[in-house]
Amino acid sequence: MTNENTAISLVDVAESWKPKLRSRNDEIEKGGQLPKDLADALAADRFHSMMIPEVYGGVEADAMTCIKTIETLAQGDASAAWCVMIGATTAMVSGYIPEDTARELFPSDTPSIHAGVFAPMGKAIPDGNGYRVTGRWQWGSGSPNAEYVWGGSVVIKDGKPVALPNGIPLSRMMMFRREEVELLGTWDVSGLCGTGSTDFSVENVYTAHEHSVDLVCDKPLDRPLYKFPVFGLLATGVSAVCLGIAQAAIDELISFADAKRPQGTRKSLANRVDAQVAVSRAEMELRSAQAWLMETVHAAWEEACAGDPISVKHRQDIRMAAVNAAQSSASAVNRMYEIGGGTSVYKRSPLQRHFRDIHVANRHMMVGNSVLEQTGRLLFGLDTESTML
């Protein structure tokens, strides 16, 4: 159901990127955004195209491959993986917009970089065959290198939000060309420093209707990937970055544990019981989280391949598994940071960066505790609005 050879090779290509990314960790972090040559090279290797329809020249990888690709890149550099994840999930709009528009905005010969924020922080007033949009959005990850930036916007008519039948305000993702967007330089943070996730704003920008999309109501291509809820795929992407950070932290601890002799003991760190227990527990947490996430996504993928809409039960499970993956990853990194002792605090140690990155990544609302409130209501059998699940 996908371009299997291309999709499978994405993970191999991501693996080859790990040493390249690690060699530039400091540059990425200090620069506050991905260097342009790296961003362009990642796009050229089709990572940003993994969720674009194959019929339009994209990869259209299966959901499991997307997760594994992002996780692998995150083992090299979390900020780079985060930007790829945002670019790829934003590019999913290509499966919802008219074909000629999709081919214009997502050319297969020269892959473009898209960034976007789904949160409806803008206001879109209908104007002819389009909208006048004004708004400000947070977490504009990857926007400094993007050719196109998208922002969720509530449609306003006669001074009031247009409501859907279920009472939720109608919102559409609006496309802006990079030159129409003001980047506000607000990304001064503790972790994921290289993502360039600054606030951005637009003022009275005209967006044609075909350059906008309603990810809830608009009908996408009848393909398995586009049967997946966009917010579910975004959540799995966030959790994939977290899983990659956790694996990198475990690998880093193991890399120096045999040589490290903690003060007051002749034993190496690798020969201490507390370190052995800590690394075992971290592995248990990480592998369990990976397994449940892939199990739930695979079950939903099979449902989509059968031609069925993905059930609320499967969407619920995906969101819980994504939250669990993010939280379990943070726990694993915490264990490695703690057992690393004084080594962990030095800037020369990747452990301190993994610690900071994981605690920014799992602050994302897609993997926050508010998701568990919603899934908990479903588990209790309570009436629950599941449109955005």
N, C-alpha and C positions, 0 to 999 in steps of 0.2 A: 504493500500500500504506500510505500515511499520509495524514493530513489535510494535503494539500499546500499549500493556500493559507495555513493558519495556520503551518505549519512554515517555509515560505519567508519569511513576514513576520517571523519571529523575528530573522533576521539584520538586516533593515532596522530593526527596533525596537532591536536591540543597537547598531546604528550611531548611532541618535539618542541613545542613552544616553552615548556617549563624552564629549561636552563636559560633560554633567551630572556625570559621575564625576570628570573632570579638575578641575572647579571645587572638588571636595571631597576631593582627594587628601590634603591635609595633615590635615584633620579626621578622615578615616578612619584614617590611620596613627597620629595622636596618641591617638585614642580606644581603640585596641587591638581594635576590633571595628566592624562596620558600624553606623552610626547607625540606630536603629529605623525611622525614616521611609524611609530608603533600602532597607533590607531588605524592608520591607512593600511598597514600590513596585515593587521588582524581582519580588517574588512576584505582585503584582497584574498585572504585564505578562506573566505566565505562563512566565517563564524556569524557575522551579522545577517547572513542569508539563510540560516538554518530553519527559520520558520516562515520563509517566503514560499508560496506555492511553486511546485516543480514546473507547472505549466507556464509560469512566468519566468522561468530560468532560475528559480531558487532551489534550495536543497530539499525543503519540506521533510526534514528529518522526523522520525518518530519521537514522541515525548521522552522516552527513556534515554535516547541518544542525546537529546538536548541537555538533559540533566547531567549526564555523565561528562559531556563536553565541557560544560560550565564548571563542574566540580574539578575536573582535571586542570583547567586553566587556573583556577583559584589556588591550586597547589603551587603554582609558579608565582602568581601575584594576585592578591584578592581584588585590588582596584581594577586591574585589567579585566578580570573575569566579570566583575560587577558591571563595567561599561559594556562588555559584550552581551551580558544578560539583558541589560536594559535595551540595548540596540536591537537584539533579536526579538524580544517580546513586543517592543514597539512596532517592529516590522510585521507583526502578525496582522496589523490593519490591512496589509496587502491582500489578505484573503476575504476582506469585507467590502472593499471599494470596487468601483467599476474596473473592468479589465484594462481599458486604455489608460485610465488614471494610474493603476497599479504599475503598468509597464513604464509609464513616464517617471514615476517617483522611485521605482525600485528597478533600475536598469540592470540587466544580467551581465552586461559586458564591463561596466564600471560600477561595482557595488557602492551604493551610497550609505552614509551613516545617518541613522535616525535616532533621536532621543525623545523621551516623552514622560509625562506624568499623568497617570490616569485620574488622579483626584480632581474632581470638578471645581477648581478654584477660580475659573474664569467665568465671565458673563458674555453670552453670545446673543446678540439682538438680530433677528432676521432682517436681511437687506437684499432685496431682489432674489437672485439665485445663490444666496450665500448668507454670510453673517458678519457683523461687526463685533470683534472680540476685544475685550479688555480684561486683564487679570494678572495675577502674580502667583507663581507656583514655587514650592520648595522641592528639594532633592532633584534638581535637574541634571541627574547623572549623565556624563558623556556629552553634555550640550556644547562644551567648548570646541569639540571636534566634529559636531554634527552639521550636516548640510540642511537637515530639516528637524524642527523641534515641534512636538505635539503637546497640547495641553487640554485636559478635560475641562469642559465648560457647560454650565447650566444654560439652557435656552430660555431667554426672557422675552415674553410677549405682553404688551400692554402693561409693562412694569412689574409683571409677576412671572415666576417660574412656570413653564409649561409642565403639567403633571401627566405622568403615565397612568394607565388604568388602575395600577396598584397604589397610586398616590405618591410614588417616588418622583422627584423632579427629573425631567428629561435632560440628559446630558450627552454631549457628543465630544469626541476627541477632535480637536481642531489642529490643522497643520499650518505651521508658520515656516517661512524660509528664514534661514539663520540671520540674515541681515535685518529682518523685521523684529528680532528678539533682542531685548537688553539683558545681558548677563550681569547680575548685581554683585558678584564677588563676595558672597557671604560664606563660602565654604572654608571656615577656619575651625577645624574639628580635631578630635583625638584619633580617629581611625578612618580607614578607607580614604585616606587623605588624597590619593591620586585619582579619585573618580571625577573630580571637577563638578561635584553635585551642588553647584550654586543655585540660589534662587534665580528665577528669571521672570521677566514680565513683558507684556505687550500692551499697547495702547491704541485702541480703535483700529485694529488691523482687520482688513477684509479677507475672509476665507471663503472660497467657493464651496457650495454644498458638496460637490464630489471630492473635495479635499477634507472632508469631515466624516466621522463614522460613529454610529451608536453601537457599541460593542455588546449591548444587551438585546436590542430589538432588530438591528439590521441582520439580514440573512447572509451568512458567509458561504464560501464554496462548500459543496457537499463532499468533504474529505475528512478523514478521521481527525487530523490535527486541529481543524477548525470547528469540530464538535466539542473540543475541550473548552471549558470556560477560561477566558483570558486571565481572569484574576487567579484562578487555580494554577495556571501555567506560570504566572508571575511569582506566586508564592513558592512553587517548586524551584524556580530559578534562584530566588533569594536563599532558600534552604540549601541549594546546590553549592552556592558560594560558601556558605557556612560549613558544609561538609568538607570542602576543599581546604579551608583554613584549618579545620581540626586535624585533618590528615597531615598537613604541613607541620603543625605543631608537634604531633607525635613523632614524625620523622626527625624533626630537629632535636628533640629531647634525646632520642635514641642515638643520634649522630655524635653527641659529646658525652653521653653518660658513662662510657667505659673509661674515658680519660679523666673525667672530673673526680676529684677527691675532696668531698666536703670536709670542712674544718672539724677536727676532733675525731676523725676516724681514718683508718688505713684502707678501708674498703672504697672501691669506686662506687659511684652513684648506681651503676648498673648492677652491683652486687648487694645493694641495700634492699631490704624487704619492702620498705615503704615505697621505694621507687618501682619495684617490680609489681606491687599491688596497684599502684597508681596508673602505670602504663597499661596494665591488663584491664583495669576498669575503663580507661579511656577508649581502648580498642573495643570493649564490649558495648559501650555507649554508641560509638561511631558506627560500628557494623550493624547493630540492631536498628539504628535510625535509618541507615542506608537501605537496609533490607525492607523495612516497612514502607518507606517512601516508594521504592521501586515496585514493591508488590501492589500497592494501591494504584499507582499510575498505570502499571501493566494491566490490571483488571479493568480500569476505565478505558484503556486503549483497545482492548479486545471488544468491549461493548461498542466503542465508536467504529471499529472495523466491521462489526456486524451490521452497521447502518443505523444503530439505535442512538437516540439522544443519551448523553451521559446522565445517569440517574442522580437524584439528590443524595442518595446514600453514597455513591462513589465520589461525588464532589465533596461531601462532608469528610469522607475518609482522606481524600487528598489534602484537604486543608489541615486536618489534624496531624497527618503524617509530616507535613511541611513544618508546622509549628514544632512538633517533636524533634525533627531533624535540626532545626535552628537551636533549640534549647539544649539538646543533647550535645551538639557541637560546642556550644559555649561551656558546658560542664567539662567536656574533654580538654578543651584548651586551658581552662582554669586549673585543672589537675597538672597539666604539663608546666604551666607557668609557676605554680607553687612548688612542685618537686624540683624544678630547675634551680631553685634557690637564688643566690645572688647573681648568677649568670643571667637570669631572666630580665633583670632591670636595665642592663646596659643597651644602649642604642645599637651597638654592634651585634647584638643577639636578635635573630629573627623572632624569638619567642615574644619579646615585648611588642613587636608589630602585630603578630598574630593575636595577642591578647587584646590590643586596642581595636584591631579590625573586627574581631568577632563580636565585640560589645557594641559596635556601631551597626554592623550588619543585622544583628537580631533585634535592633530597635525598630526595624521596618514594620509598618502596620500590617503587612501581609502575613507576618509570622508572630504577631502580638497576641497577648492574652484575650483581647477583644474578640478574636476569631473563635477562641474556645468558649466564649459566652454563647455565640451563635450556634456552634456545633453541639454545645451542651443542651441548648433548648431542643434541638432536633433529637438528641438522644433521649430526652425526657418525653418526647412526643408532643411538645408544645407547639402552638401555631408560631411559625417562624418565617420571616421574609428571607427567601433563599436566592433571590434574583442575582445578587452580587457574590454568591458563594463560589 
